Amino acid sequence: MEWDLATHIQPPEHLKPFTLKELKNEVKMLHPRRATGIGLITAQMLKELPHEGFLHLMYILNAILRLDYWPTLLK
């Protein structure tokens, strides 16, 4: 990532990685009848993820933060 030194804009502070506990707590709070997002994934589907599914989701979300690459569909 290149920064324009003439604009005096500081790079965004890096967000701390998600923990498995935080991710599971957020999924628990999802409203079951909320409209699906990209990929047609419902809140109920997320709530029924096995432990390994939560791990994979956490790895994906943390990679987005670590690489500072936000997929266009998530912006």
Summary of the structure (lengths in Angstrom):
residues: 75
radius of gyration: 15.7
end to end distance: 17.6
largest distance: 49.3
contacts: 128
relative contact order: 0.17
helix: 53%
strand: 0%
